[in-house]
Amino acid sequence: MIDLPRSTYNYRSTARALKLGDTELVAIIGDIQDELPCYGYRRVTYELQRRGHLVNDKRVARVMRANGLGIKPRKRYVRTTDSNHDSPI
């Protein structure tokens, strides 16, 4: 048995999680939104975590708001049927 404390087994090195600067984060979020334009900050956060970046959703929301990286809204459904006509149904 090695003479190490138990906490060593559970220790996670901070070198594993590289800290991203805001400019790097903006570039990565921009890439994600080019691929997936309808993603808001929650989905973008999940995508960042899936790609291996440990980022809080509050930080993602702040960075997106500060840099104008909001969602592109979907087009609304336009009703084209004219039910008010004299033709037979």
N, C-alpha and C positions, 0 to 999 in steps of 0.2 A: 504494500500500500504506500502511496506517495503521501508525504506529509504536507498536504495543502488543505486550506479551509474549504468547507462545503460551498461557500459563496463563489469560489473560483469556477466551479462547474456551471453556475447560472450566469456568470458574468458575460456581458456582450460588449465587445470592443466598440468604441465610438468611431474607430477607423473604418468600420464596415459601412456605416451610414455617412456618406460624404455630404457635407453641408453645401447646399446650392445657394448661390447669390440670387438676388432678385432678377438681374438681367438674364442669367442662365435659365431661371424658372420661366421668365416671359417667353424666351425662345422655345422652350420645350412645350409650353402651353399653346403657343402659336402653331407648332407642328401638330399637336393633338387636335386643335380646332380646324386645321386645314383638312385633316382626315375625317373628323367627326364634327361638323359645324353646329349641330344642335345640342352639344354637350354643355351643361352648366358647370358650376364649380364643384358640385358633388361628384358628378361623373368624371370630371377632369381629375379630381383628387384620387379617385379610385384607379383611374388609368395611370396616373403617376406612380401610385403605390405598386401597381401591377408591373410597371417597368423598372421597379427597384429603387425609386426615390422616396424617402421617408419625409413626407410633407403633411402638415396639418391643414385641414379643410378651411380653417379661418384665414390662414396665410394665403392659400390659393384664392379665396374669395377677395381678399384685400388687394392682392397683386392684379387680379383680373379687373377689378373695379378701377384701380388706379391707372391701368394702361388701356382701358376701353376694350377689353377682350370679352364683351358680353356675348350672349348667344345670338345666333341669327334666327329670328322667329320663322316658324313654318308658315307657308301660305295658307290663308283661310279658305275654307270650302265655299265655293260660289254656287248657289243654286241656279240652275239654268232651265228648269222646267217651268213652263208657263201654264198653270192650271186654269187660268181665267180666259178661256177661249170658247168660240162658238162651234168648233168642229166636233164631230161625234167621237165618243171615247171608245 
